[in-house]
Amino acid sequence: MADFVVRRWDLAPYPGDQAPPHIHHKGDEAFCVVDGQLEVLVGDQRRTLSAGDHVVVPAGTVHTFATVGDQPVRVMVVMTPQIDGLVQALHKPYDGDWNDLWERFDSELVNLDQASAVSPSGGHVGDDGDLVGARRPRRE
């Protein structure tokens, strides 16, 4: 069995996607909703997950996610250590090229026009490594 990491993400309500559409080339990722509703794009299909639902995003698949409505969402995310490393890096101050950061973790943004919006806003990584209150800046 391959190594994996499980993190709890507490996502504040936010209009629009909380991450830009992206691909992880070498790692799968799964979203398991504990509370609230989460809309997940996998490939070219969006589906809404409720508490108890889950979805697996295979490596090489375009994906993103969004909260639904005005309620927070608690999600358990299962990912490879490499994807976890990317998430942790995205939530720390970074002065370099965002595309290079994604590439370092064998991932890429799908729409490069959004590359400048990757720097997360409002979220932080807790002492236990879990993501708390993350969201993507509003699109102009």
C-alpha positions in Angstrom: 0.0 0.0 0.0 1.3 3.5 -0.9 1.8 6.1 1.8 -0.9 8.6 2.3 -1.9 11.5 4.6 -5.3 12.3 6.0 -6.1 15.9 6.9 -9.2 17.6 8.2 -10.0 20.8 6.4 -12.5 23.3 7.9 -13.6 25.5 5.0 -15.3 28.8 5.5 -18.2 29.6 3.1 -16.8 31.3 0.0 -18.3 32.3 -3.3 -16.5 30.3 -6.1 -13.8 27.7 -6.1 -11.5 27.6 -3.1 -8.6 26.5 -5.3 -7.8 27.1 -8.9 -8.4 24.1 -11.2 -5.3 22.0 -11.1 -3.8 18.6 -11.7 -1.6 16.3 -9.5 0.3 14.2 -12.0 1.5 11.5 -9.7 -0.9 11.3 -6.8 -4.6 10.5 -6.2 -6.7 12.6 -3.8 -10.0 11.9 -2.1 -12.5 14.2 -0.4 -14.8 12.8 2.3 -17.4 15.3 3.6 -18.1 15.2 7.3 -20.4 18.3 7.7 -21.9 20.6 5.2 -21.8 20.4 1.4 -18.9 20.5 -1.0 -19.0 20.9 -4.7 -16.2 19.0 -6.4 -15.1 19.3 -10.0 -13.5 16.0 -11.3 -12.5 16.2 -14.9 -15.4 17.9 -16.6 -18.1 17.0 -14.1 -19.2 18.9 -11.0 -21.0 17.1 -8.2 -22.2 18.2 -4.8 -21.2 16.0 -1.9 -23.0 16.0 1.4 -22.1 14.6 4.8 -21.1 10.9 4.3 -20.3 11.3 0.6 -16.8 11.0 -0.9 -15.1 11.2 -4.2 -11.7 10.0 -5.5 -9.7 12.2 -7.9 -7.3 10.0 -9.8 -3.8 11.3 -10.6 -3.8 13.3 -13.8 -7.4 14.6 -13.4 -8.3 18.3 -13.4 -10.1 19.1 -10.2 -11.1 21.8 -7.7 -13.7 22.3 -4.9 -16.1 24.9 -3.5 -18.3 25.3 -0.5 -22.0 25.3 -1.1 -24.3 28.0 0.3 -23.4 30.0 3.5 -22.4 27.1 5.7 -18.9 25.9 6.6 -17.8 22.5 5.4 -15.7 20.0 7.3 -13.8 17.6 4.9 -11.4 14.8 5.5 -8.9 14.7 2.6 -6.8 11.7 1.8 -3.8 12.5 -0.3 -0.2 11.4 -1.0 2.6 13.0 1.1 3.6 14.9 -2.1 0.2 16.6 -2.4 0.2 17.3 1.3 3.6 19.0 0.8 2.1 21.2 -1.9 -0.9 22.2 0.3 1.4 23.0 3.1 3.7 25.1 0.8 0.7 27.0 -0.7 -0.3 28.2 2.8 3.1 29.7 3.7 4.6 33.0 2.5 6.2 32.5 -0.9 8.0 35.1 -3.0 8.9 32.8 -6.0 7.0 31.8 -9.1 3.8 30.0 -8.3 4.0 27.8 -11.4 7.4 26.6 -10.2 6.0 25.8 -6.8 3.3 23.6 -8.3 5.8 22.0 -10.7 8.1 21.1 -7.8 5.3 18.9 -6.4 4.4 17.3 -9.8 1.3 19.4 -10.1 0.1 22.3 -12.4 -2.6 24.9 -12.7 -4.9 24.2 -15.6 -5.7 27.9 -16.4 -2.5 29.9 -16.1 -4.5 33.2 -16.1 -5.4 32.3 -12.5 -1.8 31.6 -11.4 -1.5 34.9 -9.6 -4.6 34.0 -7.6 -3.1 30.8 -6.1 -1.8 32.4 -3.0 -4.4 31.4 -0.4 -6.1 34.0 1.7 -7.8 33.6 5.0 -6.6 30.1 5.7 -3.8 28.7 7.8 -2.2 25.4 8.6 -2.8 24.5 12.2 -0.2 23.0 14.5 -1.5 19.5 13.6 -1.0 20.2 9.9 -4.7 20.5 9.2 -6.0 23.3 6.9 -8.3 25.7 8.7 -10.5 28.4 7.0 -8.7 28.2 3.6 -10.1 30.0 0.6 -8.9 31.4 -2.7 -9.0 35.2 -3.3 -12.0 36.4 -5.2 -11.7 36.5 -8.9 -11.8 40.0 -10.4 
